[in-house]
């Protein structure tokens, strides 16, 4: 099965890996623990927004495909 980019963006493993890279880079620059928490909150919020947008786009695309099929 061929995975689309949208399927890949929905992967929790991908987002955990991205968060890990961001935290690793932040620790290399001397970020303290309170800033880690703030950074994790920002990344989690951004992921939630992206997941919602991708999900709604997929629903809209499926609805449009079904509408075209009915006509």
C-alpha positions, -999 to 999 in steps of 0.1 A, spaced: 0 0 0 14 34 -10 14 59 19 6 95 11 23 124 27 -9 131 47 -8 96 61 28 101 71 19 134 88 -7 116 109 19 93 123 25 97 161 59 81 157 69 109 133 58 136 157 75 120 187 107 118 166 104 155 156 99 165 193 129 144 202 151 162 177 138 196 188 145 188 225 179 174 216 188 206 197 175 227 226 196 208 251 227 214 229 221 251 232 217 250 270 179 253 274 168 246 310 139 223 322 112 249 324 119 259 288 116 222 277 81 222 292 72 253 274 87 240 241 68 207 245 36 226 250 41 247 219 50 217 198 20 197 211 -3 226 203 11 229 168 7 192 162 -29 193 173 -37 221 149 -20 203 120 -37 170 128 -71 188 128 -64 205 95 -52 174 78 -81 154 92 -107 179 80 -90 181 46 -92 143 42 -129 144 52 -136 172 27 -118 154 -1 -137 122 6 -170 141 6 -161 158 -27 -151 125 -43 -184 109 -32 -204 139 -45 -187 137 -79 -194 100 -80 -231 106 -74 -235 131 -102 
